[in-house]
Amino acid sequence: MRLRKRNLLNKVRDRVVEKSIVVHDNDMAENLLRKFTSRATGKDRQWSGPVGMAVSVLLLGLVFVSLAATSWLRWADPIMDFGRELYYPWQILHGKMLQRDLYQIYGPFSDYFNALIMAVAGETVNSLFGINLILAASATGMILYLFGSWLGWLPGVLATLAFMVTGVFPRVHDHAGSFNFIAPYSHAATHGFISALVALTALMHFIRRPNPVGLYLAATFVGINFLTKPEFFIALLPAVGLFAFHVRQHYPQHWNLCRRHGVGLLLTALLPLLVFLGYFFTVLPPGQALRAVGGSWVAIFSGYLSQTQFQSVMSGLDHPLENLLSNMLVAFAELGLFAVAYWVFGRQNRPAWVAWLTLMACWMPLLVALMQDDQEYVSMFLMPRGFMVLACLILILTSGMATYGQQGFNMQMADVEPYIFLSIWSVFSCLLLIRILLTASFLSYGFVLLTPAFLGIIGLLTGVVPKWLVLRGKTVGARRFLAIHAAFILLIIQGVWQHSQENYQRMNHTIGTGNNRLLSLPPAISLNSWVHEHVAPWARQQLQADDTLLVIPEGLMFNFLYRVANPTRVHLFLPPDFFRLGENNIIQEIQREKPRYVLFWSRPTPDYGYPFLGSSDGYGVRLLAWLKQHYHPVYQVENGFSLDTPGEKGLLVLQARDVMNDR
């Protein structure tokens, strides 16, 4: 076997020498020699051959199908958020437009993309479920490709598994929320992540195969990304910049190709923006056209993010010092665990029993925490608190190694490339974490903002560090380090999925019918399901296609399921929306459009700083007074709930006083 390998290497050297004579480029010959030699010795085979790749794809495909089957139709919240994601594309197909008819604080791409899907597949819930499953599967494949081909098959499998459990199919909230890739609270969030993922995948593939097609694909999706949510574009642009820096430093021929196509790439990136601008300018006044394209960027500079309690709580700025100390403490503990494991498995002349005893002593507190606390709590709340600090440290470490690895550590280019990939990924994930700066957890927005950082940590612990130990001749230590941290990662994944599974098992209440069917929590434990159960009899009997319905404080899901339009541009009546639009403007909008029916239900809002709509003059008192003057009740559930007592549980259907009820 050794003789065959030696003969193969000699043949490779001979071929490289011949090629170098033709091209008269000794540096190119040396690079080719290193490349062919590393491949021949197996150092560049990150996937452990086609068999390992095929097994990984098959295994993860089965897991994806299993998770989809377990959570089938249980992805959407029956009232909050996802109703807007259905309603807007449906209304766009029927002639309405963003900003003119539909207020939107996100970019326009997702609404028009989903409208196209509905036009092809039907105006149903299942249409979006179907396309989102396809997009999620594609994103899963890209995660597997990136982490598998650049870091190794095991990091690829673990990162992909983590993405599926914490991003694609989680159900971390007990009672409400659409925080997954199949029925997201905002498609602008999931489309923003996926478009960024496509761009990064194309760029990393360009390093392996320098073809301008990959660059133009990346540029196209950078442009699309601008039209989703700003935080993803803000995170993607520096990552692209770091990619350009590494290409210029390590791949001069690749860089020359990038420079030759620079103008074309810039125009390609601008093309999606120009298409939407051209479209909106033909049908809207200039001001509305600009807001339709860049409304999400306007929201950033309007004070909406900095002056509302909800946004402050979400980012942890309500108690900054307390949250910062908590994050630092958890990060310090996690870093200590990782450092001790590295010290043990990369030991030189220390006695084995001393190293292993130290390792057990340091990891014992984590085991005790798991025994005393719920594993789900440890996975979703405790361990993620340190991810922001760890992600920043990973960025510093990998950026330094990618920049100086060849000179400072005499590493071959094939050994530096994992650091290049992980440094680019770390820039992207660190900037996404700014949105939940001091409250990192897998709850709520963590499925799309925190999961990328978790994948980066997986890449470091199971990919980069073991490779570094192998380079130092610590092959056995690398395997042990890899095994213990793979178990650590699986522990977090299992905790998140255990919590999701418990919630999915309770979601057996049917809402909607046919292709618009959802499964939700029973009405006895879910207020949102309770409202659906009591609205459905009235809606099926009274609502007709030419009626109009406004749901307060939110509930476009009712408009979509019963195919009744909301004539106003306002669809949310939560404290941030009163801050953004103004209560007087909201009242004037309703007065101008005068919907025939208003559904008012008791949605608690303590997370926004007010117990409920109508609880104070700053939140809805004047709106309820106006409704009392111009509408009268026609359907009521729970006698204690009314416009005068909005703090009780119940719902109320109001009809405009100047509209004759001729039915």
N, C-alpha and C positions, 0 to 999 in steps of 0.2 A: 504493500500500500504506500509506504514512504517512497519507494523507488518510482512508482507511478506519479506521485505528486511532484517529485523532483524533476522528472522528465517533462511533466506538464509546465512547470515553472520555466524550465529552460526553453521550451518552445515559445512560451509567451514572451520571454525576454528577446528571443531571436526576432519574433514578429514586430515587437516594439522598436527594436533597433533598425529594422528594415524601414518601418514607417518613418522613423525620425530622420533617416537619410533623405527620404523623399521630400519631407516638409521642411528640412533644415531648421528644426526647432527642438533644441535639447530639453528645454523646460517642458514642452508638450510631451516629449518622449518619456521624461521622468515621471510626469503625472500619469501618463497611460500605464507605465510600468507599475507604479504604486497601486493604481486602480485595478489592473488585471491581477496583480499579485494578491491583493486583499480579497478579491473575489475568489481566486483559486484556493486560498487558504480558508475560506469560509467566513472571514471577518465581516464581509459586507452583506451577509445573508440574514437580514433582520427577521425574516419570516420563518427561518429554519426550513426553507424549501417550500415547494408548492403544496406538499401534503399538509404542512402546518397551517398554511394560509387557508386551504380548503376546509380543514377541520374547524378553524376559527370562524370562518364565514358560516358554515353549517350550524355550529353550536349557537352562535349569536343570533342567527336567523330563527332558530327554534325558540330561543328565549324571547325574541321580539314577538313572535306569533303567540307564545304562551301568555305574555304580559297583555297583549291586545285582547286575547280571549277572556282573560280574567277580569279585565276592566271594561269589557264591551258595553258601550252606550252609557257608561258611568262617568264620562269625562267632563260634562258641561254642568255649570251651575244653572239651575232652572230659572233664575231671574237675573242675576248680576252679570254684567260684563259681556258674556258670550251672546246674549240677545242682541246687543249692538252689532256684533260681528256678523250676525245673520241678517239683521234688519237693513243695514246700510247697503250692502250689495243688492239686496232685493229691491230697495227703493231706487237705486241707481239704474237698474234694469227697467224701471217704470218711469224714468224721466227726471228724477231728482238729481241734484248735484251737490257736491261738497261746498260748504260755506254759504252758498245761496239758499239751500234747503236743509242742509245737514251740518250742524256744528261738528267739527272734528279737530282734536288737538294733536293728531298724529299725521304722518305723511300720507299721501293719496294712494301709494302703490297697492297696499293690501286690499283696500276696499274695491278698487277696480280689478285687481287680479281675481278676487273672490266673486265679483260680478261676472267675470268671464267664465269662471268655473260653473256658476249657477246657470249661465246661459247655455252651457254645453250639457251639464249633467242634471239640471233641474233645480228649481228653487226650493230646496229641502235641506234639512239639517244633515242628512246623510251625504249630501254632495260635499259639504265642507269636511265632514268626518273623513270621507274617502280620500280627498286630496291631501288632507293633513297627515293621514297615515302614510301616504306615498312620500310626502316631503320629509316626514320624520324618519322613515326607513332610509331615504337618501342621505339625510344628515348622519344617521347612524353609520352608514357605510363610509362616509367621509371621515368620521372620527376614527373608525377602524383603520382606514388607509393611512391617515396621518400618524397616529400613535404606533400603529403596527409596523409601518415601513421605515419610520425614522428612529424608533426606540426599541422595537422588538415585539414578538408576537404576544407575550404575556402582558406587557403594558397596554398593547392595543386591545386585547380582550377585556382587561379590567377597566380601561377608560370607556370602552363602548358599553360595557355592562353598567357602569356608573351613570353614563349619559341616559341610558334607557330608563333606569330606576328613578333617578333624581330629576330628570328633565322631561322625558317623553311621557311617562306613565305614572307620575306621582299623584297621590291624593293625601296631602299632608294636613289639610284642614278638615276638622270634624263636621262642620255644619255648612260651610259655604265656600265658594271660590272656584275659579276656572284657571288653575295654574298648572298647565301641562301643554304639550305641543299639539295635542289632538283637538282640544277645545280651549284655546288660550283666552285670557282676559283681553288680550289685544294681539291680533295677527301681526301688527306692526312690530311687536316684540319678537315673535318667532320668525317672521320673515326677515327681520333685521339680523337675527343670529344666523339663520341659514344662508342668507346672502353673503354675510361676512365669512362664513365657513367655506362657501364655494370659492370666494376670492382667495382665501388663505391656502386652500387645497390646490388651486390652480397655480399659485405662486410657488409653493413648495415643489409641486410637480415640475415646474419650469427649471428648478435647480437640477433635477435629475435628467430631464430631457428639454434642453433649451429650444423651445419652439415658440414663435411669436403668438401662435393661437392661444396658448395658455395665458399670455400677458393680456391679450384682448378680452378673453373670458373674464379674467380678474377685474379688468377695468370696467367692464359692463356691470358686474355685480357690485363694485364699489359705488357706481352711479345709482344703482337700484337701492343700495343700502342707505344712501342719503335721503331717500323718499320714504323711509320707515320710521324709526325712532332715533332721536339724536344721539342717545348714549351709545348706540352700536356704531354709528359713524365716527363718533369721537374716540371710541376704542379702536376701531379698525384703521383709521388713518395713520396713527403712529406705528402700528404694527406693520403696515405697508412701508412706511419710512425706514423702519429697522431692517426689513427685508432688503430694501434697496441698498442700505449701508453694507450689509453682509455680502451681498452680491458684488458690490464694487470692490470690497476688500479681498474676497476669496475667489471670485469667479470673473476675471477680467473679460473673457470672451462673452460671457453672459451679459456683462454690463454694457459692452459695446452694442450688443443686440438691443438691449433696453433703450440705449441712447438713440439708436437709429429710428426706433418706433415711438419716441417720446411724444411728438405732436399727435400722432394717430391715437396713442393711448389716452392722452388728455381729452381729445374730442370724443372718444368712445365713452369715457367716464361721464362726460357732460351730456351725452345723448339722451339718457332716460329723463334727466331734468328738463332738457329742451323740449322733448316730446310732450311732457305734461304741461309745461309752460305754454307751449303753442296751442295745445288743446283748450286749456282754461281761458287763455286770452281771447279765443274766438267766441266764447259763450258767456264770459263773465266780465264785469268791469275790472280794470287793472288791479285795484286794491284787493278785491275778493279773489282774483286769480292768483295773486302772490300768496295770499293766506291759504288758499287751497293747496298750493304746492309746499309752502314752508310754514304751515300753521304750527307744527310741533316746535320749530325753532323760535317762533314768536313766544310760545308759552314759556320757554326757558328764561327769556329776558323780561317777562312780564311781572316777575315776583311771585308767580304761582308756586314755584318749587321751594322758594325760601320763606314764604310768609304764611303757609298753611300748616296747621298742626299735623295733619296726616302725613305730609311729606317729611316734616321734621321728625316724627316718630319713626317713619320707615327708614330714614337714614341714621337714626340714633342720635341726632343732634338735640333731642329734647333733654337728655341727660348725658352730655358729651364726656365729661370726666369719668363718670361711673362706667359708661360703656367702653371707653378707651382702656381703663385699667383692667376691666374684665377681659377684653380682647388680648391685651398684652400678657396677662397672667396665663391664659390658655395657650397662647402662642409660645410663651417661654417654656411651659410644661411640655408641649408637643415637640418643640425644638430640642429639649433635653432628651426626650425619648429617642429621637432620631439620631442625635449626636452620640448617645451612649451605644446605640446599636452599631453605629459606624465604628466607634472605638473598639467594640468587642470583635466585630467581624473583620476589621482591618488591622488587628493587633500584630505586633512584631514578635517580641520575646517575652510577653507577659504570660504567666501561667494560665492555662485554660480555665481552671476552676475559679480563679479570681475574676476573669472576664465574664464568665457566665453568671457568677453570683452577683456581680454588679448589674448586669442586664436584668436579672430577675427582680432585684431590689428596686430598680427604677421603673419597671413596668408593672410592679405590684399595685401602685395606687390606681392605675387605670383599671386593672382587674377588679379591685375593691369597688371602684365607682360603678362598674358594670353590674356588680352583684347587689349594691345598695340602691342604685337608681335604675330606672327603666332604660333598657338599651335604646329604645326609640328616642328618649330624651338626650342620651349621650350622642347619638348619631345626628339628630336634627338640630340640636341647640348647643350642646357643650363643645364638641370638637370643631364645628364650623366657626366658632367665635374667633379662633386664631388664624383662619384662612387668609385674611387680609394681610397680616404681617408675614405669614409664610409665603404668600404669592409674591410680595415685594422682595423678599430675600431670594426666592428662586429667580426672579427677574435679574437681580444684581449678579448672582452667581453665574447663571447661564450666559448672560450678556458678556461678562468678563471672560469666561472660558471660550465662548465663541469668537471673541475678538483676539485674545492673546494665547489661545490654546496651542497653536502651532509653534509660536516663537517661545513662549514662556515654559511650556511643558513638553516641547518637542513631540507633539502629537501629529499623527497623519490626518489628512483632511477628512477621511471617512470617520475618524474618531471625534472630530470637531462638529460634524454635521448634526448629531443629536442636540448639541447645545444651541446651534443656530435655530433649529426648529423650536425648541422649548423656550428660548428667549423671545422669539416672535410671538409665540402663544401666550407667554407670560405678560407681555405688554398689553395684549388684547384683554386678558382676564383681569389684570389689575385695574385697568381703567373701568371695566364694567362694575367692579366691586365698589367704586366710589359712590354709586347710587345707593348702596346699602352699607355705607362706610363702616359704621360702628354696630350694626345689628345683623351681621352675617349669619344666616341660618337657611335651612332648606324650606322654610315656610314662605308662602306668598311668592314674591318675585325672585326668590332664590333659585327656582327651577331654571331660570334663564340667565340670571346675573351671577349666581354663586357656582353653579355647576362647572363652568369653564375653569375656574380657579381650582376646583376639586380635581379636575382632569389633569391640570398642570402638576399638582402635588403627586398624583398617581404616576405621572411621567417621570418625576424626579426620583421617587422612592423605588420604583420597580424598573426603571429604564436607565436613567443617567448614572445614579450612584452605583448600581451593580456593574455597569460598564466600566466605570472609573476603577472599581476594585479589581476587575479583570485586567485592566491595563497595568495595574501595580502588581500583578501576579497573585492576587488573592481570589482565585477562582472559587474555592470552597466557601470562603467568607462571603463572596458575592451571592452565591446560591442561598446561603442562610439568611443574609440580609434581605434578599428578594422574598424568601418564603415568609419571614416574620411580618414584613410590611404588606405583602399580598393579603395575609390574614387580617391585618389591621384595616386595610381598605374594604375587604369583604365584610368586616364587622359593621362599618358605617353603612355600606350599601344594604346589608340585611336589615339593619334597624329602620332605615327609611322605608323599605319595601314592606316590612312587617306592619308598620303603622298604616301604610296605604292599603294593604290587604285587609286589615281590620275594618277600615272605612268602606272599601268596596263590598265586603260581605254584607254590610247593612243596607246597601243601596239597592232596594228591590221595589221601590214605588215607581209606577209608570206615569209619565207625563207626556202628553201628545200621542199621536197615533201614526201608524204606517212609517213612512220615511222621515217623519218628524218626531219619532219616539225617543224619549230620554228615560234613563233610570236614575232615580234620586233617593235620598234618605226619606224614610217614612214621615208623614206629616206630624206625627206625635213628637218627633225630635228635631224637625227642621221647619222653621217658620216659612222659608221659601216654598217648600212643598205644600205646607198648610194653605198658603195663599192660593196656589194653583188649584188645589182641591176644591176650594170654595168659590173661586172665580169661574171655573170651567162650566158649571151648570148654567149660570147666568149668561156667559159668553156664547155658549152653543145655542141658547134659546133666543137671545136678543140681538147679538151683533150681526150686521150684514155688511156686504162688501163696500157699500158707499158710506158707511159710518166712519167716524174718526174717533180715536181714543188716545188720551194722554194719561200716562201712568206716573204717579208721584209716590215716592221720590225717585224710583227707577223701575224699569221693567219692559224694555223693548221686546223681550222674549214674548210677552203677551201679544204685542202688535204683529210679530212674525207668525206665531202659531195660529192666530185667528185671522190673519190676513187683513188687518185693519190698520190704516195708516195713522201716524201721528202727524198732524198738520203743522206743528210748530218745528222750529229748528232746535228746540231745547228738549233733551231727553233725560238729563240728569239733574236732580234737585238736591244734591249733597252740599255740605258746607263749602268745599273748594269751588263748586260751580257758582254758588252765590257770590263768592269772593271774586271769581273771574268775570262773571257777567253782570252782577249787580241785581238785587232783588227787584228794583223798579223796572229794569229792562226785561227781566223774566216775565213779570206781570203784563207788561205792554205786549210782549210777544204772544202770550196766551190770549190776551184780549183781542189782538188783531186777527188771529187765526180761529179763535173760538171753537175748540174741539167739541163735538156733540157730547161725548162722555169723558169723565175723568175718574180713573181708578186711583184711590188714595189708600195706601196700606201702611201698617205700623212697622216701619223699618228702623230699628235702633241705630244710632250713630255716635256712640261714645268714643269710638276711635278717631272721630273728627273733632272732638272737643265739645260736642253738644249731645245731650241724651237722645233727642229725636227732633224731627222737623216740627217747628212751631213751639219749641221750648223756650225761645227767647226772641226778642225783637230783632236780634242780629241774624236769626235763622228761621225764616218762614212764617212769622206771625202775620205780616202784612199779606203774604200770599194766601194763607188760609182765610183771612178776613175777606179778601177779594173773592175767593171761591164761594164763601158763604153767601155773599151778596148776589152773585151771578149764576149759581148752580144750586140745585136741590137734590137731596138723596133719592135714589130709586132702588137701591139694593144695599143691604147692610148685614154684616156678620159680626157678632159680639156687640151687645147693646152698650157696653161701656165706652166704645170707640166712636169718636165723632170729630168734626172740625173743631169743636170746643174742648175736647179731651183727647188730643192726639197721642198722648203717652200710653194709652191702654192698647192691649193687643186687639187687632181687628182689621177690617177693611171696609171700605165705603165706595160705592159707585155713585157718581154724581152726574146729573144731566143738565145741560144748559137750560136756563129758565125761558129764554126766548125762542126755543126750538120746540115746535109742537110734536108731541109723541102720538103719531097717527097709527101706531101698530096695536 
